[in-house]
Amino acid sequence: MSAGCLSLLMQFTTPVCVLRGPAHMVELASPACCELWGCRMEDAVGRSLMELRPQAALSPYRELLDGVLRTGERVTDHAVPIELGPEGQRRKVYFNFVYSPLRNEAGAVDGVLVNGFEVTDEVRASEALAQTVQYNEMFAGILAHDLRSPLGAISTAAQLVQMRRPDDERIVPSVSRILSSSARMARMIDQLLDFTRIRLGGGLRLQRNRVDLVEMLRGVISETESASPGWRARVETMGDGWGRWDPDRMAQALSNLAGNAAQHGAKEAPAMVRLDGSDPERVTLTFENRGVIPTDLLPNLFDPFHAIQRVRSNANGLGLGLFIAREIVSAHGGEVDVASAEETGTRFTVVLPRASAPA
Amino acid sequence: MGVSQPQILIVEDDPEIRASLRDAFEDQGYLVRCAENGQVALESLRTHARPSAVVLDLLMPVMTGNELYSAMQADPALAGIPVIVSTSEPHRAPTGCPVVKKPINLRAMLATIERFC
């Protein structure tokens, strides 16, 4: 090594080393690199990395180094944890390592330049953020759960007033408003609880049973029409709608999709809902309406709280309906997709495997 | 409803919901007893007249609704009493019990009770 080269290397404050050949012999190593290895530079140069750091022979580093020699492609290994310091004072740090191929005069790859960048602060910040997000979601879940009881008490008491004074015109409209607002809040709480269950890893519990989606779909559309004055849908079905799904969850998914169509679809033309059960393996449902979703919203339409990310133009929900519908369909092994254009309107397509439906 | 006044035992830890259910059932002519958890309910079932039906919440302190239901099924004197589960999480209800989902629809609750009284 030339004196200039060595002098330059000594000024590196980050781990840098050059490894040569299939044995990954250390040709150069910066002081910071030697500190990571726990040895002096003169003890490192000329020795194989595997000899210097026997644990490296068994670790993914060996595979990474071999891969760079074999393919000649640069590889980055992110947030690699390393224990630094003497016994009893060890601290954990994180590095990103970039493995770059080195070529000889003939152009063949015969070595690897390893560059390390400490990212301990970034990793710690990311872990703290993830923890904060998890606490926030747990808090939202606990709050939603605890809000159910007082909300239930409000709703039950309001119904009692309604039953006791059914003809009192001064009371009935106010009680009706209490009840409709309670019902809306209950839906939001249910959605928030579903969201936290999904996000915190519990997932959605499925209790599969033999279900006829044709009958379920007609019921859901009828309920949505009752709840959405002025909105109408035509239902067309073909083939067999039977399969093994969770009836409550599936009704929730269909209700969310129908509710979305009722809320955002054009009122002047009826929505079109089709169920195609002609395939013995799967059932396909489509919800079509004349409404158009702006192109920039389409990629994130199934993201949670998408309505909040937009303008809060309505307060009917939290923007979780489509997210939950997709999670329910996914939990059943199915897929949901959306396409929207000025000429054709909007179409949501749900494909659901029947998951075998014994009689 | 029969000639004698049917009795209903409400097992519910939320005092406001318990009070509204009591009022609604009494308006319909039922005799109502209340318990704030499964343990109080079990003592009531063993020391008082057999009710026509039990309206049972599930998530309660001291003794949950599911624990009370198991204790009732293990006691031949109580096993035959109809139990109507009132819960926001129907999947937790004991198999075979009718469920009125929370928030409670009072008309649905009264219609369900009527089937057993």
Contacts between the chains, C-beta under 8 A, distances in Angstrom:
chain1	res1	chain2	res2	distance
A	148	B	88	5.3
A	148	B	102	6.8
A	148	B	103	7.6
A	149	B	14	4.8
A	149	B	17	7.1
A	150	B	14	8.0
A	150	B	16	7.2
A	151	B	103	6.3
A	152	B	14	7.1
A	152	B	17	5.6
A	152	B	88	7.5
A	152	B	102	5.0
A	152	B	103	4.3
A	152	B	104	6.4
A	153	B	14	6.0
A	153	B	16	3.4
A	153	B	17	4.9
A	153	B	20	6.7
A	155	B	103	4.2
A	155	B	104	7.3
A	156	B	16	7.7
A	156	B	17	5.6
A	156	B	20	4.1
A	156	B	21	6.8
A	156	B	24	7.6
A	156	B	103	7.0
A	156	B	104	5.3
A	156	B	106	6.4
A	157	B	16	6.9
A	157	B	20	4.7
A	159	B	20	7.9
A	159	B	24	7.7
A	159	B	104	7.9
A	159	B	105	7.4
A	159	B	106	4.2
A	159	B	107	7.6
A	160	B	20	5.1
A	160	B	23	5.6
A	160	B	24	5.3
A	160	B	27	7.8
A	160	B	106	6.6
A	163	B	24	6.9
A	163	B	27	7.1
A	163	B	106	6.5
A	163	B	107	7.9
A	164	B	27	6.8
A	182	B	103	6.6
A	183	B	103	7.6
A	186	B	103	5.3
A	205	B	91	6.4
A	207	B	91	6.1
A	248	B	90	7.2
A	248	B	91	7.7
